[in-house]
Amino acid sequence: MLDDAIEQGLGAAVKDYDSRFPPEWRLSKKQRPNRKKKKGE
């Protein structure tokens, strides 16, 4: 698993791992949906 991450690059490995989860749970901020802040946050 670590060897695969090293071969493809860390950024690509994170994006690949993120694709397994819903957008709200993803590690990379770029792939999360934009969330507008509510008043008071």
N, CA, C and O atoms as a MOPAC input file, in Angstrom:
PM7 MOZYME 1SCF
protein

 N      0.82600 1    -1.18700 1     0.00000 1
 C      0.00000 1     0.00000 1     0.00000 1
 C      0.87700 1     1.26000 1     0.00000 1
 O      0.65100 1     2.16600 1    -0.80200 1
 N      1.86000 1     1.32400 1     0.87800 1
 C      2.75000 1     2.48100 1     0.92200 1
 C      3.56500 1     2.58800 1    -0.35800 1
 O      3.80800 1     3.68600 1    -0.85900 1
 N      3.98400 1     1.44600 1    -0.88400 1
 C      4.74400 1     1.45600 1    -2.13900 1
 C      3.92300 1     2.05300 1    -3.27700 1
 O      4.44900 1     2.79600 1    -4.10600 1
 N      2.61900 1     1.72200 1    -3.31400 1
 C      1.74300 1     2.27900 1    -4.34500 1
 C      1.65000 1     3.79700 1    -4.21600 1
 O      1.68200 1     4.51700 1    -5.21400 1
 N      1.53400 1     4.27600 1    -2.97500 1
 C      1.43800 1     5.71800 1    -2.74300 1
 C      2.71000 1     6.42500 1    -3.18900 1
 O      2.65200 1     7.50800 1    -3.77100 1
 N      3.84200 1     5.82000 1    -2.92000 1
 C      5.11800 1     6.42600 1    -3.30300 1
 C      5.26500 1     6.45600 1    -4.82100 1
 O      5.74300 1     7.44100 1    -5.38300 1
 N      4.85800 1     5.38500 1    -5.47600 1
 C      4.99100 1     5.31000 1    -6.93600 1
 C      4.11500 1     6.33100 1    -7.65100 1
 O      4.56600 1     6.96900 1    -8.60200 1
 N      2.87700 1     6.49600 1    -7.21000 1
 C      1.96600 1     7.40000 1    -7.91700 1
 C      2.01000 1     8.82600 1    -7.38100 1
 O      1.40200 1     9.72000 1    -7.97200 1
 N      2.70000 1     9.05400 1    -6.29800 1
 C      2.77800 1    10.39200 1    -5.70200 1
 C      1.74500 1    10.52500 1    -4.59800 1
 O      0.65700 1     9.95400 1    -4.68200 1
 N      2.08300 1    11.26900 1    -3.58000 1
 C      1.21100 1    11.38900 1    -2.41700 1
 C     -0.12200 1    12.03900 1    -2.76000 1
 O     -1.16800 1    11.57300 1    -2.30800 1
 N     -0.10000 1    13.10500 1    -3.55000 1
 C     -1.34000 1    13.78900 1    -3.91500 1
 C     -2.31200 1    12.88000 1    -4.64100 1
 O     -3.50700 1    12.88100 1    -4.34600 1
 N     -1.81100 1    12.11100 1    -5.58000 1
 C     -2.65900 1    11.18100 1    -6.32800 1
 C     -3.18000 1    10.07400 1    -5.41800 1
 O     -4.31500 1     9.62400 1    -5.57500 1
 N     -2.35800 1     9.63500 1    -4.47000 1
 C     -2.78300 1     8.59000 1    -3.54000 1
 C     -3.91700 1     9.08700 1    -2.64900 1
 O     -4.86000 1     8.34600 1    -2.37300 1
 N     -3.82900 1    10.34000 1    -2.19600 1
 C     -4.88400 1    10.91700 1    -1.35200 1
 C     -6.17900 1    11.03700 1    -2.14300 1
 O     -7.24800 1    10.70600 1    -1.62900 1
 N     -6.09900 1    11.50600 1    -3.38800 1
 C     -7.29800 1    11.63400 1    -4.21600 1
 C     -7.93400 1    10.27700 1    -4.47500 1
 O     -9.15900 1    10.15300 1    -4.45600 1
 N     -7.11500 1     9.25900 1    -4.71800 1
 C     -7.62600 1     7.91700 1    -4.94200 1
 C     -8.32800 1     7.40300 1    -3.69000 1
 O     -9.40800 1     6.81800 1    -3.77800 1
 N     -7.72500 1     7.61500 1    -2.53900 1
 C     -8.31000 1     7.17600 1    -1.26800 1
 C     -9.59800 1     7.94200 1    -0.98600 1
 O    -10.58100 1     7.36100 1    -0.52400 1
 N     -9.59500 1     9.24600 1    -1.26200 1
 C    -10.77100 1    10.08100 1    -1.03700 1
 C    -11.96800 1     9.62200 1    -1.85600 1
 O    -13.10600 1     9.74500 1    -1.40200 1
 N    -11.73700 1     9.10300 1    -3.03500 1
 C    -12.84200 1     8.71800 1    -3.91800 1
 C    -13.68600 1     7.59200 1    -3.33700 1
 O    -14.77600 1     7.31900 1    -3.83800 1
 N    -13.20800 1     6.94800 1    -2.30900 1
 C    -13.95000 1     5.85200 1    -1.66800 1
 C    -14.98900 1     6.34400 1    -0.66900 1
 O    -15.80300 1     5.55400 1    -0.19100 1
 N    -14.97500 1     7.62800 1    -0.34700 1
 C    -15.83100 1     8.17300 1     0.70200 1
 C    -16.71800 1     9.29000 1     0.17000 1
 O    -16.43900 1     9.85400 1    -0.88900 1
 N    -17.80300 1     9.62000 1     0.90900 1
 C    -18.65100 1    10.74700 1     0.50600 1
 C    -17.85700 1    12.05300 1     0.54500 1
 O    -16.88800 1    12.15400 1     1.29800 1
 N    -18.24100 1    13.04400 1    -0.24100 1
 C    -17.48600 1    14.29400 1    -0.32200 1
 C    -17.24900 1    14.98000 1     1.02500 1
 O    -16.19600 1    15.58500 1     1.22600 1
 N    -18.20500 1    14.89700 1     1.94500 1
 C    -18.07000 1    15.57800 1     3.23400 1
 C    -16.94200 1    14.99600 1     4.07300 1
 O    -16.40600 1    15.68300 1     4.94200 1
 N    -16.57500 1    13.75500 1     3.83100 1
 C    -15.56500 1    13.06100 1     4.63800 1
 C    -14.18000 1    13.11600 1     4.01400 1
 O    -13.22400 1    12.62400 1     4.61300 1
 N    -14.04500 1    13.68900 1     2.85000 1
 C    -12.77900 1    13.62500 1     2.11700 1
 C    -11.68300 1    14.45700 1     2.76700 1
 O    -11.94500 1    15.49300 1     3.37800 1
 N    -10.45200 1    13.98100 1     2.62300 1
 C     -9.29800 1    14.64700 1     3.21500 1
 C     -8.87700 1    15.87700 1     2.43100 1
 O     -8.52200 1    16.90200 1     3.01200 1
 N     -8.91800 1    15.77200 1     1.11800 1
 C     -8.44800 1    16.88700 1     0.29800 1
 C     -9.53300 1    17.95800 1     0.20300 1
 O    -10.67100 1    17.66400 1    -0.16300 1
 N     -9.18400 1    19.17300 1     0.52800 1
 C    -10.15000 1    20.26600 1     0.53800 1
 C    -10.69100 1    20.54600 1    -0.85800 1
 O    -11.84000 1    20.96000 1    -1.01200 1
 N     -9.86900 1    20.32300 1    -1.86400 1
 C    -10.27100 1    20.61400 1    -3.23900 1
 C    -11.46700 1    19.76400 1    -3.67600 1
 O    -12.28000 1    20.21700 1    -4.48100 1
 N    -11.58300 1    18.55500 1    -3.16300 1
 C    -12.65500 1    17.66200 1    -3.58800 1
 C    -13.88500 1    17.72900 1    -2.69400 1
 O    -14.86300 1    17.02400 1    -2.94200 1
 N    -13.85400 1    18.56400 1    -1.65800 1
 C    -15.02700 1    18.74200 1    -0.80100 1
 C    -15.95900 1    19.75700 1    -1.44500 1
 O    -15.50000 1    20.68100 1    -2.11800 1
 N    -17.27600 1    19.59300 1    -1.24400 1
 C    -18.19700 1    20.60400 1    -1.76700 1
 C    -18.04800 1    21.89700 1    -0.97000 1
 O    -17.73500 1    21.86300 1     0.22000 1
 N    -18.27200 1    23.03500 1    -1.62600 1
 C    -18.21700 1    24.31000 1    -0.91300 1
 C    -19.41000 1    24.40100 1     0.01200 1
 O    -20.53700 1    24.07800 1    -0.36100 1
 N    -19.14000 1    24.84700 1     1.22500 1
 C    -20.20000 1    24.97200 1     2.21200 1
 C    -20.24800 1    26.42100 1     2.65800 1
 O    -19.26400 1    26.97200 1     3.15100 1
 N    -21.40100 1    27.01900 1     2.47600 1
 C    -21.53900 1    28.40500 1     2.91100 1
 C    -21.71300 1    28.42200 1     4.42200 1
 O    -22.45600 1    27.61900 1     4.98800 1
 N    -21.01600 1    29.34900 1     5.05900 1
 C    -21.10900 1    29.46300 1     6.51300 1
 C    -22.41900 1    30.13600 1     6.89300 1
 O    -22.86800 1    31.08300 1     6.24700 1
 N    -23.01500 1    29.62100 1     7.95600 1
 C    -24.21800 1    30.23400 1     8.48800 1
 C    -23.81200 1    31.36700 1     9.42100 1
 O    -22.67900 1    31.42100 1     9.90100 1
 N    -24.73700 1    32.25200 1     9.66400 1
 C    -24.46400 1    33.37300 1    10.55100 1
 C    -24.10100 1    32.84800 1    11.93600 1
 O    -24.80900 1    32.00600 1    12.48600 1
 N    -23.00600 1    33.34000 1    12.49700 1
 C    -22.58400 1    32.91100 1    13.82600 1
 C    -21.52000 1    31.83300 1    13.81500 1
 O    -21.04000 1    31.45400 1    14.88300 1
 N    -21.12800 1    31.31900 1    12.65200 1
 C    -20.08400 1    30.28000 1    12.57700 1
 C    -18.73100 1    30.90600 1    12.40800 1
 O    -17.72800 1    30.19600 1    12.32600 1

